[in-house]
């Protein structure tokens, strides 16, 4: 008998990736396609739902099936994830009315955040949703559309996330997963796991909101129309899907309380599994992918994007050449300290207005020192998050390091030296699409929950801290913190 297979596709910020696996997690085919991110104005980030989100999904389905030389009937279920939370208004025919507004990198709705806070109150918002409003939040952006694009708003029948739009295109059902629903604060009640009846109709008609389901729950089955486009078999189950970070955590083997995924990409995002729902100021508490699971999440605004900016601002050397130069720079980067807030900062500062800085330059400073200082700034930012969590009594017992920027072992080593933590490298590094495939297997009953992801994912290596550097970095960390406190009023 031929083994069951599962399809997982993730739509990311700059590219989309997909995988087909068998029931044991063996990779049968994998593929990726690049795409663009639109910035119509500074601070506004958008993507076209049909040409990018759905277009990539269709391309990857056909690529993966062709590479695996696999009959589509062997696909037992389809899993998916996307950048999140995004905002996409669609009309009664399911047609997008404008490009999708992106997640926290899009900062257009700062005034609407203040408006909602004034109307409901920050304490009440936190009580309902377990978090403060930020540029991550959907509701301020929805309110922005209502105020600034009346023609779009008048035609809006549903407001979907990126994952929700893909599920609609595949099955005809309007859904959002309970993990992603935290993006709809303050309309989503994290304890009741429902649209809050006290506020759901306050900002706009609750009928615009999609149906709530668990991430690994089957949302529907592929329609004949979707089958004809994707090459998949009509009737194949499709799970609700989730945010890319949640699937990435599953794909990295984050399966038990105390496990943390530390994702280093263009930005940083971490997910820490917790025994119970535990809202904390400065972070984002959430239900996770399965009923009864919960997490705390947070992250920094810049990691890979910081190094990309530097190589473009100071051309002439490749990434690898800069890495080699920084290897000659001692801990402390020759006295240079960097604030990595080049795109504001998320947790624990939650300060979209924060600015970056390079402090301590002298005529003796070398190019490699600046690169080293950029690496150290990421370590100091991660340490800040971990220390605030510890102060709240929350400890990460096992940290899995993933993402494109984690391929720089010098960066990971610097982070471990500064934080004093060991980071583990999973043996599967495909990312969110691999987690999508596993969640598809969960949703169709082949596994009980995401807690069983250890059956697919192991540990390949580890990055241990150099304890001899602890005293020095303790002192430098204080400089880092003081530098922000003493300059924040200038932002």
N, C-alpha and C positions, 0 to 999 in steps of 0.2 A: 504493500500500500504506500502511495506517495505521501510524503509529509505535508502537513498543513503549512501555509505561508501567510505572511502578514506584510502589509504595505504601510510605510510611514513616510509622510512628507511634511517638511517644515518650511514655512515662508519667512525668511529673515529680512533684515534691514537692507543688506546689499546683495544677497543671493538667496537661492532656495535650494534645499537638499532633500534627497529622498533615498529610501532603502527598501529592499525586500529581504526579509529574513525567513528562515524556517522556524519551527516550533522550539528549537534549541538555541535560537539566537544567532545561528550561523548566517553570515551575510551572503546572499545570493547575487545581489547586484546593488550598486549605488551610483548616484549621479548628482550633479549640481548644475544650476544655471544662474548666471549673474543677472542683475537688474539694477535700475537706477532709483535714486531717491530724489524727489523734487523739493526744491525750496523756493516757492514763489515769492516770499519775502523773508528777511532775516528773522529767525525764530519760528518760522512756519515750515513744517515738514509734512509732505503728503506723498501718497502713492495711488496709482490708478488700480482700482479693485479688479477690473476685468483683464487689462493687459498684463499686470504684474501678478496679483494674487492668484486669480483663476488661470491666467495664461501660463504661469509657471507650473501650477498644479497639473494641468493637462499635458504640458511638455514632459514633465518628470514621469507621469504615469506611463506614457508611451516609451520613453527612454528606458525606464526600469524593466518593463516587461520585455522589451527587445533584448536588452543586455542579459537578462536572466534566461532568455529563451524559454519562457514559462507561459503555459496556458492560463489565462486570467481566472478560470474557474478554480484554480488552486489557491487564490487569494481568499482567505477566510474572512478577513475584515480589513477595513481601511482606518488608519489613525492619522491625525493631522494636528499641527500646531502652527502658530503664527506670532509675529510681533504683537505685543499687547501692552496695555489696552489701546485699541484704535477705535475710531468713531466713523461709521459709514451709514448715512441715511439712504434708504431705498424707497422706491414708490410701491404702489399696490401690485405692480407686475414684477417686483423684485429687482428693478433696474437701479443701479447706483445713481444718485442725484448730484454727486460731486466726488472728487477724489477723497479717499480715506484720510482722515487726520490721524497722524502718528501718535505714538505714546509720549513719554515724558520729555523727549527732545523737542517737542512742539510746545512752545511757551506762549501762544497767542492769547490764552484765556486768563491771564493774571487778574484782570478786573472782575471777571465773572467768579473767580475763586473768592475774592473779597466780598462780592455781592451775596453769594450763597452763605458764607460764614456769617455775615451780618444778619441775614434772614433767619438762619437756623441756630447759629451759635457754634463755635468751635468745639466746646465741650460736648454738646449734643451730637455733633457729627462724629466725634471720636467714640461716644457711647454706642452709637448705632453700628458704625462701620469698622471700628478698631483702628482707625487711621485718621490723619489730618488730610485735608485737601492739598493737592500739589499739582504740578504740571503733568503728573501721571494720570490724573483723574479725568474720567469721561464727562461727567455732568457739566463742569464748567465749559467744556468745548461744545457740548450739545447746546447749552444756553447761548454760547457765542454764535452758533449757526442760527438759532431762533432770532437773535437780535440783529445779525448782520446780513443774513441771506434769506429774506422773507419768502422769496419764490421757492427756494429749496425747502424751506420749512413747511410751506403750505402743501407741498406734494409728498411730504414724508409720511410713509405708512409704518415703517419699522426702523429702528436704529440698531445696527449690527456691529459686532466686532469683526476683525478680519477672519478669524476662525468661523464665526457665525455665518459669514457670507459664503465661505467654501462649503459648509454643511448645507446651506440653502441651495447652492448650485448643484450639489450632489443628490440631495434628498427632497428638496422643496419645503423643509421645515425650518422655522426661525428659532434658533437656540443660542444660549450662551452657557458656558460651564460655570459652576459655582466658584471655582478658583478665580476665573476671569471677572466674575461679577463684582469683586472688590473694587474694580475700576469705576463702578457706578455709585460710589459713595456720594451722598448719604442716602441713596434710595435703597441700597441693599443692606439688609440686616444680617450680619455675619453669624449671629447666634441662632436665629430662627431659620436662616438660609432661605429667605424669601424676600420679595420686594416689600419694603416696610409700608404697611398701610397708612401710617401717619404722614409719610412724606412722598410716597410714590407718585401722587398726583399733584404735588406742590409745584414742581418746576415745569412739568409738562404732563400730558396724558399718559397714564400708565400703559395704555394699550399699545404705545410705541415700543415697549420693552419686549425683548424676546423671552422665550420659555427657559426656565432654569433646569439644568440637568448636571449630573456629575460628569467629570472629564472623560471617564472611561465607560460611561453609559452609552448604549447604542441609541443614536439619535434618529436613525432611519436607514433606508436602503437605497442603493443607487438606482436612479430612475433610468428608463430607456434612453432618454435624451442625454443624460450625463454619461451613460455607458458608451454611446456612439462617439462622444468626443474624447473620452479618456482611454478607451480600449478595455476598460474593466467590464465585468459581467453585471448586468442588471440584477438587482436584488441582493448584491453584496452588502453586508452590514457596514455602516459608517458610524464611528463613535463621535461623541460631541466634540472632542478635541479640547485644546487648552492653549495657554500662553507658551511661547517657545522655552522660557526659562523653566517652567514646571516640567515639561517633557525632557528638557536637558538634565534636570535633576534626576528624573527616573532613569534616563539613559546613562547617567554616571554612577548608578548604584546607590543613590541616596534613598535608603529604604527603612531606616529605623530612627526612633527618637534620638536626637543628639548628632545625627548625620547632617553635614552641611555641604552643599554644593557651592563652590566659589568659582564663578564664571568670569573669566577675563577675556572680554572681546573688545569691541570699540569702547564699551563702558564696562563697568563691573556690576554684577548682580549676584546676590547670594540667597539661598533658600536653606533654612534650618528647620528640620522636622522637630516638632515639639509633641509632648505627651498630650497636651490639651490646648485649646484655643487660649492664647495669652497676649491680649493687646498691650502694646507698650508704646509710649510716646516716642517719637523719632523713627519708629519702624512700622512695618505693615504686617499686621496679623491677618491670617486667612485660613479658611478651610482649604484642604489640598485636593488631590485628584479623586480620592475615594471617600465614601462615607465614613466618618469617624477619624479621618486624618486631618492634621493641622500643621501649619508652618508659621515661622516669622521670616519676613523677607526685607531686603534693603539693598543698597548698592551705591557705588560712586558713579558720577556722570562721565568721567573720562578714564580710559586706560589706553587701549590701542590707538584711539583717536588722538591722544596727546603725542604719541611718538610719530604718528602719521603727519600731524601738523608740523612737528619739528623738522622732519625730513623734507617737507615741502617748503617750509619757511627758510630753511638753510640747505639748499640743494648742493649736490656735488658728491655726497657719500650715500651709499646704500645702507639699509637697515643693518645688514651684517657688518659693514665697516664701522658703524656707530657702536654696535655691540662690542666689537673688538677693541675700540678705543676706550670704552667704559671699563673694560676688564682691567686696565692699568690704573684706574682711579680707585683710591682706597675708600673704605667706608667713611662716609661723611662728605664725599664728593668735593674734597678740597675746600670745605667750608660753605658750599652752596646749598641753600634750602629752597625748594620749589613748593608753591601752593598749586595743586593740580586742578584748581577750580576754573578751568578754561571754558567750561560750559555750565557754570554754576555748580551746585553740589546737591546731591540727594541726601541719603542718610549719612551720619546722624544730624547733619546741619540743617537739611531741608531748606537750603538757601539758594534759590534760582538766580539771585542777584550776585552771588559770590563771584569773585574774579581771580584769575591766576596771577602768580607772581614768581619771579626768579630773583632771589635775594642772596647777597654774599659774594657777588662777582668781584674779582680783583684782576690786576694785570698779570697775575700768575695763574689765573684760571685757564684750564685746558679744555678743548672741545669735549673730550671724554668725561670730564667732571660734570658738565651740564647734563649729558645723557644719564650718567650715574645718578645725578640729583633727581631727574625725572623718574627713574626707577624707584628711588627711595621715597619720593612723594606718594607713590601708589602704596608702598608698604606702610607709610605713616597713616594714610587714609584708611586702609584696612584695619590697622591697629586701633584707630579711633573707634570704628564700628564695633570691633570685638570687645574693647574695654567698656563701652557703654552697655553692651549686652551683658557683660559680666557684672557690672554694677547693678543690673536689674535681676541678677541671679540666674542668667541664662548662659549655658556653656555649650560650645560645640565640641563634641568628643572625637569626631572624625571629619576631617575636611578634605573633600575631593576637588582637586584643581582641574578645571577644564577651560576650553575656549581657545581661540586662535592665538591670543597673546600669551597663553600658558606654554606655547612652544619655545618661548625664550626662557631657558633654564636659569639664566643669570637674573632675570626678573623674578622668577619664583624663589630663587635662593635669597635674593635681597629681601623679599617680602617675609620669608620665614625667619631670616636673621632679625628683622625689625620686630616682628610680632612674637617671636619665640614659639611659634607653632609648627608642627609637622604637617606638610601637605602631601596627600596621596594622589597618585596619577592612575586613573582607571585604565584598564586594558582595552576598553572600547572608547574611541574618541570621535565617533561619527556625530555626536551631539543630539539635538532634539529629535531628529527624524528617527533615530534608533529607539528613543523613549516612546515615540508615537507608535512604532510597531509593537512594542511591548504592551502599551495601553490598549491597542487594538486586540491583543491576545487576552488581556484582562476583560475587556468589554464583551467578548464573546465566550467567556467562561473557561478559557484554557488555563488561566491563573486566577487566583482569588482576589488579589489586590496588587498595588504597586509595591507593597512590602516584599514581594517575591522577586523583585528585579535582580537580587543577588544571584539568581539562577542564570542570569545572562551576563552579568558584569562582575569582574574581579579587579584586583589591584595589580598594576604593572610595576610601579616604583614609588619612591617617596623622596621628599625634599625635607631634610632635617636642618634645624637652625644651628648656626655656629654660636655656641654659648659664650665664647670669648668676646663676642661683639656686643653682648647684652648691655653692659654698663655704658658703653659709648653711645649705643642707639637709644638707650633710655634718656640720656642727656639731649641728644639731637631731637628726639620726639617732643621734648618740652619746648625746644626752639620752634619747631614746626607749629605746635599749638599756639604759642605766644605770638608768632608771626601773623596768624589769622586774626586772633583776638585784637591785636594792636592795629590792624589795617582794615577790619571789617566795616568801620564807619566811613571809609572812603568809597565803598562800593556804590 
